[in-house]
């Protein structure tokens, strides 16, 4: 999930301090919201990496324990 990039809107030249404060407050709110979403996504991805890493360790362990076919020495020289 990718969050949309926050872009600043153009303001008319004759806006006052109140409008600037309102816009700033809105942008800060959007940034805080996006930050929360990204942290939640990051935490979920960390859990997924841990889950997959432990599974991969199990696969490697089983591969080391698996019986292997023995090759005859004469078949390698062909």
C-alpha positions as a Python dict, from the first residue, in 0.01 Angstrom:
ca = {
    (1, 'X'): (0, 0, 0),
    (2, 'X'): (159, 327, -107),
    (3, 'X'): (35, 650, 45),
    (4, 'X'): (-35, 941, -186),
    (5, 'X'): (224, 1214, -188),
    (6, 'X'): (111, 1528, -8),
    (7, 'X'): (140, 1838, -223),
    (8, 'X'): (93, 2193, -114),
    (9, 'X'): (-189, 2376, -287),
    (10, 'X'): (-133, 2715, -444),
    (11, 'X'): (-287, 3001, -253),
    (12, 'X'): (-414, 3324, -397),
    (13, 'X'): (-171, 3610, -333),
    (14, 'X'): (-409, 3800, -102),
    (15, 'X'): (-467, 3539, 169),
    (16, 'X'): (-423, 3627, 531),
    (17, 'X'): (-242, 3474, 821),
    (18, 'X'): (-555, 3288, 924),
    (19, 'X'): (-578, 3106, 591),
    (20, 'X'): (-209, 3018, 607),
    (21, 'X'): (-249, 2880, 960),
    (22, 'X'): (-551, 2677, 853),
    (23, 'X'): (-369, 2531, 554),
    (24, 'X'): (-64, 2453, 768),
    (25, 'X'): (-283, 2279, 1024),
    (26, 'X'): (-451, 2072, 752),
    (27, 'X'): (-116, 1970, 602),
    (28, 'X'): (24, 1874, 942),
    (29, 'X'): (-284, 1663, 1008),
    (30, 'X'): (-242, 1486, 676),
    (31, 'X'): (127, 1423, 747),
    (32, 'X'): (49, 1279, 1091),
    (33, 'X'): (-215, 1053, 938),
    (34, 'X'): (21, 937, 662),
    (35, 'X'): (295, 877, 920),
    (36, 'X'): (63, 652, 1122),
    (37, 'X'): (-33, 457, 810),
    (38, 'X'): (330, 410, 707),
    (39, 'X'): (433, 297, 1056),
    (40, 'X'): (150, 42, 1062),
    (41, 'X'): (250, -84, 717),
    (42, 'X'): (615, -101, 824),
    (43, 'X'): (525, -302, 1135),
    (44, 'X'): (321, -545, 924),
    (45, 'X'): (612, -586, 682),
    (46, 'X'): (853, -651, 970),
    (47, 'X'): (627, -926, 1101),
    (48, 'X'): (607, -1078, 751),
    (49, 'X'): (988, -1073, 717),
    (50, 'X'): (1025, -1245, 1055),
    (51, 'X'): (769, -1508, 957),
    (52, 'X'): (937, -1575, 621),
    (53, 'X'): (1286, -1580, 774),
    (54, 'X'): (1191, -1845, 1027),
    (55, 'X'): (1027, -2049, 749),
    (56, 'X'): (1339, -2019, 535),
    (57, 'X'): (1555, -2140, 825),
    (58, 'X'): (1328, -2445, 853),
    (59, 'X'): (1363, -2515, 479),
    (60, 'X'): (1744, -2496, 502),
    (61, 'X'): (1745, -2728, 806),
    (62, 'X'): (1527, -2984, 627),
    (63, 'X'): (1744, -2962, 314),
    (64, 'X'): (2056, -3046, 518),
    (65, 'X'): (1881, -3345, 676),
    (66, 'X'): (1733, -3480, 352),
    (67, 'X'): (1883, -3804, 219),
    (68, 'X'): (2086, -3761, -97),
    (69, 'X'): (2142, -4000, -384),
    (70, 'X'): (2497, -4122, -412),
    (71, 'X'): (2655, -4080, -752),
    (72, 'X'): (2888, -4335, -895),
    (73, 'X'): (3236, -4208, -957),
    (74, 'X'): (3235, -4336, -1314),
    (75, 'X'): (2932, -4126, -1413),
    (76, 'X'): (3113, -3802, -1335),
    (77, 'X'): (3403, -3873, -1574),
    (78, 'X'): (3190, -3890, -1888),
}
